[in-house]
Amino acid sequence: MTTAESLSRYYKIIYNVVNRQLDGITHEESLIQPPFRGNCLNWVFGHLVFSRTSVLAFLREELPWSKEETARYQRDSEPVTSADGAVPFDQLRGYFEVSHNRIMAGLQRISPEQMASVSDGKSAVGEEIAFLQWHETYQAGQLDHLRQLAGKNDRVI
């Protein structure tokens, strides 16, 4: 069974890895397009931030952004190919920071009964959050390659 404690532990790991991957990345570097089908670092990181909307809702935490601000990063949205329409990278990082703090606070408050409650008629809230956490680790892995594309030539994970 998924517990708030185990989710907290893994959110801390993801938080640290993502921040290490973003160290030294400029807004301009976040917009570099991969030479293959895919999205730039700005879009992938923005999508990671956008995906936290659901986690924050499950935890009954307030969003640090408006839905309009992050709509650009929804699943199946058009790729970010220029600064036009992209949320500034530092602003995305700020949203990530605030969302992390709110997720950690929400996980401290959520009861085992709330974690076990069924959210959509199919899955328990804890399982939904665990899936979203898995999704975030997938995005974090993509950031590693996009960091290299920005010319960092190092190893984070």
C-alpha positions in Angstrom: 0.0 0.0 0.0 1.2 3.5 -0.9 1.8 5.7 2.2 2.2 9.4 2.5 5.6 8.8 4.1 6.9 6.8 1.1 5.5 9.4 -1.3 7.2 12.2 0.7 10.5 10.3 0.5 10.4 10.0 -3.3 9.1 13.5 -3.9 12.2 14.7 -2.0 14.5 12.6 -4.2 12.8 13.9 -7.4 13.0 17.5 -6.1 16.7 17.2 -5.6 17.4 15.5 -8.9 15.3 18.0 -10.9 17.0 20.9 -9.2 20.5 19.5 -10.0 19.4 19.0 -13.6 18.2 22.6 -13.9 21.3 24.2 -12.3 23.0 26.6 -14.7 20.2 26.3 -17.3 19.2 29.7 -18.8 15.8 30.5 -20.2 17.4 30.5 -23.7 18.9 27.1 -23.1 15.6 25.8 -21.9 14.2 26.6 -25.4 16.7 24.5 -27.4 14.9 22.0 -29.6 16.1 18.5 -29.7 17.2 17.3 -33.2 14.6 14.5 -33.0 10.8 14.4 -32.3 10.4 15.7 -28.8 10.0 18.8 -26.7 12.5 21.3 -25.4 13.5 21.4 -21.7 11.1 24.4 -21.1 8.1 22.3 -22.2 9.2 19.1 -20.4 9.8 20.9 -17.2 6.6 23.0 -17.6 4.7 19.8 -18.2 6.2 18.3 -15.0 5.0 21.5 -13.1 1.6 21.3 -14.8 1.2 17.7 -13.8 1.5 18.7 -10.2 -1.9 20.4 -10.6 -3.6 17.0 -10.0 -1.4 16.1 -7.1 -2.1 19.4 -5.4 -5.9 18.9 -6.0 -5.7 15.4 -4.4 -4.0 16.9 -1.4 -6.4 19.9 -1.3 -3.6 22.4 -1.7 -3.8 25.7 -3.5 -2.1 26.0 -6.9 0.8 28.5 -7.1 -0.1 29.3 -10.8 -3.3 29.9 -12.8 -4.6 27.2 -15.1 -4.1 29.6 -18.0 -0.4 30.0 -17.2 0.3 26.3 -17.3 -2.2 25.3 -20.0 0.7 25.7 -22.5 2.2 22.5 -20.9 -0.7 20.2 -21.0 -0.4 16.7 -22.5 -0.6 16.9 -26.3 -0.1 20.7 -26.4 2.0 22.1 -29.2 5.7 22.1 -28.5 7.4 25.3 -27.2 9.5 26.4 -30.1 10.4 29.9 -29.1 10.1 32.3 -26.2 6.8 33.4 -27.5 4.1 31.7 -25.3 6.7 30.0 -23.1 6.5 30.7 -19.3 9.9 32.2 -18.3 12.2 29.4 -17.0 12.8 31.1 -13.6 9.0 31.5 -13.1 8.6 27.7 -13.8 11.3 27.0 -11.3 9.5 29.2 -8.7 6.3 27.3 -9.4 8.2 24.0 -8.9 9.6 25.2 -5.6 6.2 26.4 -4.2 4.5 23.2 -5.5 7.1 21.0 -3.8 6.5 22.8 -0.4 2.8 22.4 -0.8 3.0 18.8 -1.8 5.2 18.0 1.2 2.8 19.9 3.5 -0.2 18.1 2.0 1.4 14.7 2.5 2.1 15.5 6.1 -1.6 16.3 6.7 -3.3 13.6 4.6 -4.8 10.8 6.7 -4.5 7.1 5.9 -8.2 7.1 5.3 -8.0 9.9 2.7 -5.1 8.1 1.0 -7.2 4.9 0.8 -10.4 6.7 -0.4 -11.4 6.1 -4.0 -11.0 9.3 -6.1 -12.6 8.5 -9.4 -14.5 5.3 -8.8 -11.5 3.2 -9.7 -8.3 4.1 -7.7 -7.4 5.2 -4.3 -6.1 8.7 -3.9 -2.7 7.3 -2.8 -2.4 5.2 -5.9 -3.3 8.2 -8.1 -0.6 10.3 -6.5 1.9 7.4 -6.8 1.1 7.2 -10.6 1.6 11.0 -10.9 4.9 10.6 -9.0 6.0 7.9 -11.5 5.1 10.2 -14.3 7.3 12.9 -12.8 10.3 10.6 -12.6 9.8 9.9 -16.3 9.9 13.7 -17.0 12.9 14.0 -14.7 14.8 11.4 -16.8 14.0 13.4 -20.0 15.5 16.5 -18.4 18.8 14.8 -18.2 19.1 14.4 -22.0 17.8 18.0 -22.5 20.4 19.3 -20.1 23.1 17.7 -22.3 21.6 19.2 -25.4 22.0 22.6 -23.7 25.8 21.8 -23.7 26.3 21.1 -20.0 28.3 17.9 -20.7 28.0 16.5 -17.2 26.3 13.7 -15.3 23.5 14.4 -12.9 21.9 10.9 -12.8 
